[in-house]
Amino acid sequence: MTDGHAQQNARRFEAARNSFHGKTMTETQLRDTWGIAGIMERSIRRTGTFKDKLNDFTNAFARSERFEHMKGEEIIRDIFKVRFGQTMNQMREGLMEREAALGPDAKQEALERARLVLADIQQGETMPFYAASEKHALPFAKTHGVTEVAAKKSMSAAFKEAEGRDLYDVGKELEAKHHVPVREAHREAQKAERREYARSGPCR
């Protein structure tokens, strides 16, 4: 975190402390709620949804602090708004609007990133499809202000249009050919090291 971000974060936390609900909470309660707000923001940016996760975290928070569920959710929603400057639903709607407005430049970038996914599965250290897909979806999502799910959908759609095949299917084929053998060889090497260690015993 840069100094500027750290200072902004500190100012927002102080604002949360001085908010209507913040004034009634202990330091621990406020920090826990602040953390939950961060988890909710991450969930919205990843999938564009938050209701189920909000319900789960509200249940846990309200139960541990002996709040009624409604009060617990109200606290979390208010601290979220102070921390991020908008409500959870406003953040979700903004992501959806930007997804709907993606243009040709975004489509071309999506195709380029889809091809990078396949390259990462085959080259260097290699990685599984899910990891390569997430690696390239994250910067696309950040650049265009959309969810990670939307980024992956855009990459898949652009690849399908250009290549006539599903990105997932091609990625899994390459994973089986390139990544799985490397992964299995690594596992076997670790097993051999453990067997050798067991035979020789620990150094004394």
Residue pairs with C-beta under 8 A, 6 or more apart in sequence:
1 9
12 82
12 83
13 34
13 83
15 82
16 22
16 30
16 33
16 34
16 79
16 82
16 83
17 23
17 30
19 78
19 79
19 82
20 78
21 74
21 75
21 78
21 79
22 30
22 79
22 82
25 33
25 75
29 65
30 79
32 61
33 61
33 75
33 76
33 79
34 79
34 83
36 57
36 61
36 76
36 79
37 76
37 79
37 80
37 83
37 84
38 83
39 53
39 57
40 50
40 53
40 54
40 57
40 76
40 80
40 88
41 80
41 83
41 84
41 91
43 49
43 50
43 53
44 50
44 88
44 91
44 92
44 95
44 147
45 91
45 95
45 141
45 147
45 148
46 147
46 148
46 149
47 147
47 148
47 149
48 92
48 95
48 96
48 147
48 149
48 150
49 92
50 88
50 92
54 73
54 76
54 77
54 88
55 73
57 76
58 69
58 72
58 73
58 76
59 69
59 72
61 67
61 72
61 75
61 76
62 68
62 69
62 71
62 72
62 73
65 72
67 75
77 87
77 88
80 87
80 88
81 87
84 91
86 94
94 145
95 145
95 146
95 147
95 150
98 144
98 145
98 146
99 146
99 147
99 150
102 144
102 146
102 150
102 154
106 140
106 144
106 154
107 154
107 157
107 158
108 158
109 140
109 143
110 140
110 151
110 154
110 155
110 157
110 158
110 159
111 155
111 158
111 159
111 161
111 162
113 136
113 137
113 139
113 140
113 155
114 136
114 155
114 156
114 158
114 159
114 167
115 159
116 132
116 136
117 129
117 132
117 133
117 135
117 136
117 155
117 167
117 171
118 132
118 167
118 170
118 171
118 174
120 126
120 127
120 132
120 135
120 136
121 127
121 128
121 129
121 132
121 171
121 174
121 175
121 178
121 179
122 174
122 177
122 178
125 182
126 178
126 179
126 182
126 183
127 135
127 179
128 175
128 179
128 183
129 168
129 171
129 172
129 174
129 175
132 171
133 152
133 155
133 167
133 171
134 148
136 155
137 148
137 151
137 152
137 155
138 148
138 151
140 146
140 151
140 154
140 155
141 147
141 148
141 150
141 151
144 151
146 154
155 167
156 166
156 167
156 168
159 165
159 166
159 167
159 170
160 166
160 167
163 170
